[in-house]
Amino acid sequence: MAQDFSLPIADDALIAEVDASSPVSAGVTLADIDDWERHLVPENDPAKWPWWRNERQTRNDCQANALTTCLEVIEHRHKRLNDQLSRMFAYQQSEVIDGSLGRDRGTTIQAGVKVARTLGCPTSDEYPYSRYTGSRSTLDGWSRPVLQSAATRKIATSIPAPAWDEMLAYVVMGHPVHWGTWWPLQWGHDRVVRRYTGRHGRGGHATAIVWVEKRGSELLAKVANSHGDGFFYVDERAYEEMRSRRNSPFGAYVLQGDDEPFERHVFI
């Protein structure tokens, strides 16, 4: 790991591996989706789901919190399932990929993407948050019985987060963004981040873009956080600054619930 933050920066080999296995964006924007605003209904907004929880991390597991949040969105939007998924399974399997098992120093965005693509994730009931170990044999013993269940919740693929207009189309159709940024971010009373200036603060933090909110004529990305405070929002300029590898080297990926995320929809 290049940095020892709660959200480390992945090494070049892992970034190359995840990026090489990622297809390019479909190039679809909201303008290509017939009557796209019909999807902006409460039942598609995670904040309105009665089983939704505001995550509050108690370890350096923001990446696992954000990852399972993304997977829960995919599970509900594509399968109408309401399970809460195991943050600890996601965290420790990411630690294995990052070579940091049992150190509780955070895990990389790319490790989480790899877990989601290769293993999936069991439910919190199957693999409780109280489990944490530095022993690989103990981890394997806990994990083995839930691998079959976890595999039912793999993502189909991931893509590097595309430009704003394309990202909005993915999120509206139920494909969230798993990403990391320098932290803290600055927002006003409306909780909207409108500027991101690159490296700052004491480290990185992972969050998840889970929905699109319309305020007047403006569209905002709705971001789930794991500090117990629910959601904040990002506008177009801040998003473009934050997804840039130059400004934010942690990584940003759309997690796709199926291989052809727009194939079942009619385009203009």
Number of C-alpha atoms within 10 A of each C-alpha: 14 9 12 13 17 21 25 24 24 21 14 10 9 16 17 13 12 19 17 10 12 15 12 12 16 13 12 17 16 19 13 16 16 12 12 17 11 8 14 15 9 10 13 19 19 20 18 11 13 9 11 16 14 16 18 15 16 9 12 18 28 28 34 31 25 30 30 27 31 27 26 25 27 26 22 17 20 14 10 11 12 15 17 18 27 23 26 23 29 28 29 29 25 27 24 17 17 20 12 17 22 15 12 17 16 28 34 33 31 28 24 26 28 22 24 27 20 16 20 24 32 29 19 16 11 17 20 15 14 8 12 16 15 15 11 13 10 12 19 11 11 16 18 9 13 16 14 14 15 21 16 13 22 25 26 15 21 28 21 21 24 20 15 17 15 18 26 26 22 27 22 23 23 25 29 29 31 30 28 27 27 22 16 12 17 11 14 8 5 8 13 20 20 17 18 20 12 17 15 14 10 11 17 26 27 30 27 28 26 28 26 23 15 12 8 6 6 9 16 20 26 23 21 26 23 24 14 12 11 15 19 19 22 23 17 19 13 17 21 17 18 25 23 16 13 11 17 21 20 25 23 27 26 25 28 25 25 16 12 11 17 16 9 7 12 11 14 9
